Amino acid sequence: MNKHTKTKINSGKEEGEIASVFNRRLFLRSAGLATSLGTIVIAAACNDDDDDPMIPGTGDAVDLGSGDIGVLNYAYALEQLEAAFYIQVVQTPYSGMTDAEKAILTDIRDHEIVHREFFKAALGDKAIKGLTPNFAAIDFTKRDAVLGAAKLFEDTGVAAYNGAGKLIKDANYLLLAGKIVSVEARHAAVIRDLISPKTASFAGDDIIDANGMDKAVAPADILSAVKGYVKDTITGANVGK
């Protein structure tokens, strides 16, 4: 693996600073979850020597769990993958990346870090470990490769949240998922527009059905689709049960 494909899910000081600028207590309160999930505390900074639980694991088997905890861990796993991807994209910009493109991709990175840290803190000691990404198949030096991967991750993320919605039993968690999937859909739209500007691709018929609805895909199918991008073996057989 070359320098363009190496990444850690936690990239250190800059990432910690991004996470720390958001008021997590306000986020929880706005979603009606402050009491049930408690106060979120994010370290403002760390370095490579820190004993940080977000340092990638070793490619072990990971069981997401059952019930709503399983659904939240499922979302947490996907947010880890997306955050790691965009961290790498911003750290090693592809050839010819414009200032406008970098600004968009940096904003998406920041959102994904916040989503990841939110789920980590909400789950507490029930959270799965930090996963080990596998981006060896992505050439981070090439625009088409990066945006193509971004399109895959964003479309998959939207379909994953939609598919998991019916499995969530707690109405507060469902509200939270709805708030996050709407942001993921915005990401998906802008990535598609970067690939094919000034076209209708942002809501193409490959993702929107005849009724104007987005796809909803079951966790088992999503995990199968993304397994090539994660070294860990993720088991989600009991998600939502």
Sequence and secondary structure as in RCSB ss.txt:
>XXXX:A:sequence
MNKHTKTKINSGKEEGEIASVFNRRLFLRSAGLATSLGTIVIAAACNDDDDDPMIPGTGDAVDLGSGDIGVLNYA
YALEQLEAAFYIQVVQTPYSGMTDAEKAILTDIRDHEIVHREFFKAALGDKAIKGLTPNFAAIDFTKRDAVLGAA
KLFEDTGVAAYNGAGKLIKDANYLLLAGKIVSVEARHAAVIRDLISPKTASFAGDDIIDANGMDKAVAPADILSA
VKGYVKDTITGANVGK
>XXXX:A:secstr
  TTT   S   HHHHHHHHTS HHHHHHHTT HHHH      S   TTS  TTS   S EEE  SHHHHHHHHH
HHHHHHHHHHHHHHHHS  TT  HHHHHHHHHHHHHHHHHHHHHHHHHGGGS     B  TT  TT HHHHHHHH
HHHHHHHHHHHHHHGGG   HHHHHHHHHHHHHHHHHHHHHHHHHSTTSGGGG TTTB TTS B    HHHHHHH
HGGGBSSEEE TTBT 
